[in-house]
Amino acid sequence: MQLTGMLYGSKLLSHVGFPVPEVLGPDASEDDIQRLIDRHNLIFIKPVFRGGIGKKGKAGLIGQARDLKSALAEKERLYFAKLQQGNIVANANGVVFEAGIPAEHEVYFSITDDSRFRAPTMTLTHRGGVDIEELDKSEVATVPFEALTGLKAFVVANALTDIGAPSEIISPLVQYLPKLWELVHHYGMTTLELNPIRMMMGRDGRLMPVACDFKCGFDRDDHRVARLGLPEYLFAADISTFEQEVNQLRTHQGQADVFVINDRGTILAPTFGGGANSLVTELLGDTAIISSDFGGNPPYEKMKAVASICYRHFLPQANVLFIIGGKSNNTDIFETFRGMGDALREHFSKFGPTPLYVIVGRGGPNLVRGMGNLANTLDALRVPYRFFGFDSAISEVVNHTKQIDNWMRAGGRETIARSLGIAGSASLQFPELHLRGI
């Protein structure tokens, strides 16, 4: 998930007319908060995190108030709250005030691309407000549907009937839930989740679904995302200068998806392709500095700019520059390698040489020409390297990279430093395993 919470969720849901609670942002005045309490009696105060941060309730980061004094106390407690998920610590920057919605029924709903069905898939249960994994499978409907025809009302109705949902909630959900496919489809979303949707009694005596929490993920390279006019900072869990610089290079051609895994890692791995990114990130573990996907046939100028940013931020600490990807169908290997090699040459010229070992694993158009160009650059810079072609398993190339990283930690970095004239003048000596080669 890249975006959570009702601050922006309410604005997105308004595009398709889905009911939402009244929401005030971080700039709400005390008078605004008091009037919200007067109208709804109960309000919830939630911290605003950048990026897709969930499980705030379980962490005790959702407050509630029935008077202004309590609301302001919760605002003070949560405005700069911290939330740790795994090895990631997210920092809040502000709070939202949401009207409390009285309801007897809570519903979970999501749309996502499911690889099992190779189709968009609806997940729906009338036991919302909890983690979906905690429910018995008989209470959860998982239904794929055709993207061309969209989410039809009868699909929702059949799913609710199959899981034994109360009859009084079926009709209003059938009326409103299909609208959410329009939001997903027209604005470049890959995932949308509402949990809970609270079934509030309307003035006409009928139940009405109200979305009380919002999560979604976007395909950042889909031009339809730009229709929403969302600020770039929303797409990083905790903004770093590095991520911000790379995000500014997004263009219609070439991906620029990047996330800092460990800012103290020792393997800088610009990766091409989502599958390669998943495998490399998992196998490298904490030694990886970034998780990235720079595929999509980036032009020379963009690849050089992205590489320059990576080098400037992380090359001094890196033992290995690991350029890795699968066998490409359309990415021009010569152009990408030329951009990365020229960026490395300029980095050495501007900041001086750094002890480094380069490992490349790649396949695709103009592979030999690209490797030849990069090899010439590395030879000129006196940087040791080893190249692997498309017939080498990525997992084995990753294992070799980890061996080189260990060798660098055990004295190889000092050896390369001496060969570059950074420290002493001893000649560069490698075990047979680390000889240069293509």
N, C-alpha and C positions, 0 to 999 in steps of 0.2 A: 504494500500500500504506500502511496505517495502523499495522500492528503486525508486528514482525519478531522472530525469535529464539525460542529454546526455553523461556525463562523462563516466559512466558505461553502459548507455543505448546503445550508439553507438557500444561498444564492444560486447554486447549481440546480437544486431541486425546483426552484421557482421557474426554471426554463421549461419544465414540463408540467407545471401546475400541481406538483405533489405537496400535500399539506405539511407544514413544519411548525414548530413552536415559535413563539416570539423570541428573538435573540438580540441581545445588546453586546457590542464589542468592547474591547479594552478601554476605549475612550468615553464610555458611558459616564455621565455625571451622577452625583448622588441623587439628584431629583429624578433623573431617568430611572435609576434603580428602584427608588421608592415607588414610582408610578407603576413599574413592572410588578412589584410585590402587591400593590393595591389591586391590580387587575387580576392576578393569578394566585395570590395568597402564599404560594410556595414557588421558590426559584432555585435553580441549580447553578453552582459556580464551578467552571471547569478551566484548567490551564490550557493555554494555546501553545502547542508544540509545532515546530517546523517538521514537515515530513510525516510519514505514516506511523505515528506512535499510538499504540493501543494499550488496552488493559489498565487504563488510568483508575478505574473503579477499584480493581483488586489491589492497587498500590495505595489506596486511600487518598487519591488526588481528585476526588469529586466532592465538593461541599454543597450544602443546602442551607437555606435560610428562609425565615418567615418575617424577618424584620431587618431594617437597614443596618443596624449595628452588627448583627451576625453576618450579613452579606459583606460588609467592609472588612470584617475580621478574616473571613474566608478569602477575600481578594488579596489581603496582605500575606496570608499563608501560601497561596498558590501562584502568585504572580510570577515568581522566579523559581518555581519548583523544579526539582530534578527527578528524572525517571530513568532507571537503569534496566535495560533489556539485553541480557547476555553481556558482551563486552562493550556495549554501546551505552553511553550516558547522554540523554537528551535534556536540554535546558529549555524550560518554558520562557515565553516572553509575552506576558499578558494573560488575561482571563476573559471568558465570555460568561454572560448571564443568560440563562435559558429559563423560560417559563415552565413550571411543572405541569405535566399533562396527566390528569386523573384517568385511570383505565383499569379494567379488569383483565384484559387480554393483551399479551405482548407477542409480537411476531418477529421472526428472523427471516430476512430475504437477502439473496445475493445473486448476481449474474457474473459469471467468469468464463474464460476460455478453458475448457477441460480437455486435456490431451487424450483421455480415455475415449471420448466420443468424437473428438475432432470437430467440435461444434460449441457454440455458446451454450451454457448450462445454467439453469435456474436451480437454486437450493432454497427450500422454503419449509418452515415449520411454525406451528402456532405455539411452540414452547420457547419463545424468544427471550432475550435478556440474559442469556447464559452463553458459555462457550458451546458452539455447535457440536464439538467433539464429545461433550458430556452426555449427550442425548442418545437414547436407543435409536437404532436405524429405522425402526418402524414408525418413529415420530418425525422423520425427516424425509422430505421428497426431493429427489435429485433428478431433474428432467432436462435432457438436451432438447434444443429446438433449432429450427432452420433460421440462419441469419438473414436469408433473403426475405422470408415472410414475417420474421419478427416473433415476439412473444405474444401469443394470442390469448384472449380471455379464457377460452375453453381449456387451455393448458394449465392455467392457474386454477381454474375451478376443479378440474379432474385431480390435480395434485392435492389440493386441500381436502377433497372428499376421500382420497385414498388414505390419508394419514389421520382421518377422523377429526378434523377441525370442527369446532362449534359452528353450527349452521348460521348463526347471526353475524359471523365475521366473513363469511365466504363472499357474499355479494359486494360489500365495499372493497374488499381486496381485489376481486375480479375487475372492478371498475378502475382502480388506481394503479395496481402493480404493472400492467403492460406498458404504462407510460415510461417506466424506468428504462425499458429497452431503448426508447428513443434517446434518452440521455446518454446511454452507453454508446449507441451507434453513431449519433450525430456529433459527438465531441471527442472521439478518439480514445475512449476508455477501454481498458482491458479487464477491469474488475470493478464491481460496485457492490457495496455491502451496507445494509441498513439493519442495525440491531441495537435497541429494539425499535420496532414500529409499534406504537401504543394505540390501541383502538379506543378512541375517545367518543363519548356520546355527543352527537351534534344537536343543534337546536330543534331539528325536525324529528328527534327521537331515534335516528339511525346512527349506527357506529361509523366513525370516519378514521382511517389510518393516519397517524401523525408520525413522521420520521423523527426520532429522538437522538439518533447518533448516525454518523455518516463516515464511510471510508471508501476510497476509490484509488485506482491506479490508472495511469495513462500510458499510452504508447507515445513517448515524447517526440518521436519522429513522424507522427501523424499530423499533417498540417491542420486537421480539424481541431486540435487542442487549442490552437491560437484563437479560435472563435470565443473562448471563454475569457480571454484577457487576464489570466492568472499571473501574478508576479513570480519571477523565477525562483526567489528564495524559498517558496513553498515546497520545492522538490528536493530539498536536502534536509536530512534529519537534524543535522547541526552544521551550519554553514562553515566551511573552511575556505581560505583564500584560494587554495588549489581548485576545489570543486567549483567555486564561483567563476574562476577564470576559464575552466574548461566548458562550463555551461554556456558561457557567452559565445562559444564557437559553434553552436548548433546551427546547421544550415540544412537545406533541402537534401543535400547529398552527403552521406557519411554519418555514422552514429558517433555520439560523444557521451556515452554512458559511463560514469566513473564514480567510485565511492572509496573513501579511505578506510581500509580495514585496520591497519596497524601503522601508525605514524612512526614507529620505531622498527619496522621490518627491514629486511636486508635484501629482498628480491623485488626489483621493480619490473612488473610484468604487464606491459601493454598487450592486451589480448584482443583477438579478432574473432567475433562470433559468440553468440550466447551459450551454445553448448560447450565450447572450449572454455569460456569464462567460468561456467559452473564447475567443470572438472578441475581446472587449474586452481581456482580459489579454494576448493575443498582440499586438494592434495598439498598445496603449499602451506595451508594453515596460517599460523602467526608470522611466518617468515615473509608472507606477501605484504607489500605496502599498500597496493590498491587492488580493487576489483574493477575491471573495465571491459567495455566492448566498443572497439573503434572500427567495426566493420562497416559494411554498406558502401564500399568503393569510395572512400574519401579522396578528394582531389589533393594534389601535391601540397598546395598552400595550407590547406586545413591540417593535413597530417603533420607537416613541419611545425605548425603553430602548436598543435596538441603535444607533440613530442617535446618541444622547447619548454612548455609549461611543466611537463613531467620531470624533465631533466633538472630544471631550475629548482624545483621544490625537493626532489628526492634523490638525485644522482649522487650527491656527496656521501650519503649514508648507505647507498646500495653496493652490495658485493657483486650482484649479477643483474645485468639488463637482459630480461627474458622476453623476447619478442615471439609470441606464440599464437597459433590459430589453426583451424582445420584447413581442408582443401577448399579454396574459394571457387565459386562459380563465376563471379563477376568483378571481384576486387582486383585491381591492377597491382600486382605485387611490386613491380618495378617502381611505380609512382609512390607507393606507401613506404617502401624501403629507402628510396631516394630522399623522401622528405625526412625520415627518421635519421638517416645518415648525415644529411646536411645540417640538421638541427644539432646533432652530436658534435660535428666539427665546429660549428659556431659556438657551442657551449664551451668546448675546450679552449677555443681561441679567446673567449671573453672571460671565463672564470678560471682557466688553467686546467690541466689534466687531473683526473681522479682515478685511483685504482679501481679497475672494473674488468669483469669478464662478461662477454656477450654470448648468449645462446639464442639461436633462432630455430624455430620449428614452424614450417609453413608449406603450403601448396597452393597452386592456382596459376592464373595467366601471367606470363612473363616472369616465372619463378627464377629461372637460371640467370636471366639478365638482372633481375632485382638483387639476387644474392651476390652476383659479381660486382655490382655497383656498391653494395654495402661492404663487401669484403675489401674492396679497394680503399674505402674510407677508413675502415678499422686498421688496415695495414699501415696507412699513412699516419694514423694516430698512435700506432704501436700498441693497440688494445687487443688482447687475445680473444679468440672466439671459436665457436664450433657451430656449424649449421646442420640442420636435419631437414630432409625433404618430406614430401607427402606420404612416402612409404614407411615412415617411422611413426610408431604409436605415440600419441600425445602423452599417455601415462608414463611411458618409458623416458620420454624427453624431460618430463617434469622430475622424475626420479634422478636423472642425470644432473639436472639443474640444482637439486637439493644437495647432491654430492659436491658439486662445485662450490656451493655456498658454504658447506662445511669445510672444504679445503681452504677457502678464502679466510674463514674464521681462524683456521689453524696455522696461519702464516702466509697463505697465498697472497693476501692483500698487501702485506709488506713487501713480498717479492715483486709484485707488479709495480708497486710504488717506486722501488729502486730502479726498475727497468725504464720507468717514465721520467726518471731524474728528479722525482719528488723527494726521495730520501736516499742518499748514498748513490753508488754507481755500480752495484753488483749486477751481474748479468741475469737475465730472466731464465729460470729453469723450471720446466714443467715435467711432471711424471707423464708417461706415455698416454695416460687417460686424458690428459688435458692439452694434447697437441692441437694446434690450429688445424682446421680442415673444413671442407665443404662436403 
